[in-house]
Amino acid sequence: MAFPWLAVASTGLSAFSSIQSGRVKAGQALQSAKLAMIDRSLMDTQTKQSAIIRMNQYQNDMSANENMFANLGRADDPSMQAFFDNQKDIVATDIKIATNQSLIEMRKTEIEAASLRAGAKNALRSATVNAFGDIMGGISSYQTSKPKSNKKKSKKD
């Protein structure tokens, strides 16, 4: 009668293995989601730093241009003022475009992280269903392989 105990042990190990496999997959997915959110945070910081650097560069360039044109006696020239206004608009547009592209990438990363978290939940659900299937398969195997009873029903005459 060792077979039933081996079948029970085998079924138990198979179910346990399915659950552990699901836990590992879920853990990996959750870790990947956390890493994606760290990447998103880094993107946000880099975007802010880039905007600050671009604005500082613009201000330095404008100071140099204003000094040069002041030395040439053209500081009050309307064409120079139009040039400076145009440069300001260009820098503002550059910063907006870079910021919007970064926001799109950050949103994409947030969606990826959410998908990974959902995948973790699904891995656990799948592992539970697989374990249940293993248990049901073990029960079915036991039912089909257990010895048949030799008891005969007696007929009353």
Secondary structure by P-SEA (a helix, b strand, c coil): caaaaaaaaaaaaaaaaaaaaaaaaaaaaaaaaaaaaaaaaaaaaaaaaaaaaaaaaaaaaaaaaaaaaaaacccccaaaaaaaaaaaaaaaaaaaaaaaaaaaaaaaaaaaaaaaaaaaaaaaaaaaaaaaaaaaaaaaaaaaccccccbbbbbcc
